[in-house]
Amino acid sequence: MEAEEVGARLRERFPDVVVEPFPGTAGRIRFPAARLIELLTEVRDGLGFDHLGQVGAIDWVEERELFYTVWSDRAKQYLFLSTRIPAGEPHLESLTPVFPSANWHEREACELVGITFDHHPDLRPLLTPTGYQFHPLLRSFRLHEPEELEVKVRDV
């Protein structure tokens, strides 16, 4: 499936998406955050990208970018999707009802980049101790003195 075909099919239903070619893939889709669930459901059900392989996040200081990588077994191709949300209110709907594999990826993005995924079934930390108040992948993160990090409990 070529990026032009993917783009044409998605633009019929989602005129606000931006489709870009990305060599060796079915393309890259930039979309408004409010369309996440609807768009990814269409990508899964309508286009056959049935495996979510990655959810990641980047802090751009003024906003946070989330990116999703999906795979189609039928087309043997990846499709990249991304959206941006304001850094001052980093909330996004959880994708776990559409792709259960989003669960741990979203937990990691919450923990490391400070994005809250609304209606996520379990946003417990994966990598940092319970009670840890910092998001180490934010550009504003600074190393702390050991006495600031006194957290003695770890629930995994």
N, C-alpha and C positions, 0 to 999 in steps of 0.2 A: 504494500500500500504506500503510495507516494504522499509526500506532504501536501501536495495540491489537492489530492483526493480527500485526505483527512480534513484539511482546511475547509474545503467546499461542503463536505457533509456536516461539519460542526457549525459553520457559519449560517447554514439554513436555520438551525434552531437557536444558535447563540451568536447573533450578529456583533456582539461586543468583544469577541475573542480576537486575538492577534495571532496569526499563524506565520511561523518562520521556518524556512528550510533548515535542517541540521543534517549534514552529510552522514550517510550510513544509517539513518533512522527514518521514522515516519514523520519527523518534524518536531518543532517546539511550539507549544501553545501557551500564550500568556492570557490570563483570564481574570475577571473581577472576583475577589474573594467571596462575595455573596453567592456566586454561582457554583461553588466548589462541589457540593453534593450532587446537584443536578447534572453538572458537566461530567464529573467522574463516573456517574451512573451511566450516562450516555456513552462515554468512552468504553466502559466495560460491556454494556449490553448491546449497544448499537454498532460499535466498531470492533469488538472482539478483543480488546486489550484486557485480558482477564487475570493478569498477575501484577500486583503492586510490589515492586522490588525495593523502593526507597522513598522515604519522606525525609527531607532535610530542611534546614533553615539557616539563613545568613542574616547577621545584623548589619544593616547599612546605616546605622546611627539614627536617621530620621524615620526609617521604616524597616520592617523585617520582610525578607523574601522567603517564601516557602516553595519548595520544588518537589515534584513527584515524578517518579520514573515508573512507567507501566510497560509491560511486555505482552505481546500477542503471540501465542503458540501457533496460531493459524498463519499469520503473516510473517512470523519469525523476525519481528522488528520491535524496537523500543520506540516509545513516544515520551517526550519530556513535556511536563506542564509546570507552570509557575504562576504565582500570584504574590502580591505585596499587600501588607497590612501596616497601619500606622504603629510606630514604636511606642507611642504613648498609650495605646490601647491594643495590646497584642493578643487579641482573641480571634479564634477561628473555630468553626464547627468541626467536630471530630469526623474523620473519614471511616472510622471503624465499622459503622453499619454497612458501608458499601464494600470495603476491603478490610476484613478482620486483621490482616497483616499490618495494618497501619498502627495497631495498638502500641507496640514497643517503640516504633519510630517516633510516634507522637510523644510518648513519655520522655524519650531522650531529648527531643526538641524543646519540650516544656522545661526540663531540668537544666539544659545547657544554654538555651537561648531565651528562655523566659516567655514562651508562647503558651497561652492557656487554650486548650482544646475543649470547647464547650460540649457537654454531654459525653465526654470520654468515660469509659467504664472504670478506669483506675489510673490516676495520674501519679502514683507513688514514684519516687526517684529510683532510678536504676543504678546510677554510678556514684552518687554522692550520699553522704549519711543523712538519715532522717533529721530534719531540723536545719539543714544547711540552707542559708538564706541567699546565696549568691548564684549567679548564672555565669559560669566561667567562659563561655564563648561570646559574651557581649563585648563589644569594643570598649565599653566603659569599665570593664572588669579590671581591677588592679589586684596585685598580690597583697594578701593581708598578713598581718602579724599573727603568729600562732595563737596568741591569747584571744584573738577575735574569732578564731575558728574552733573554739572549744565545743565540740559535739562528740559525745561519747556513745551514742546509740546508733546502731545500724540494723535496719530491718530490710531484708532482701526477700 
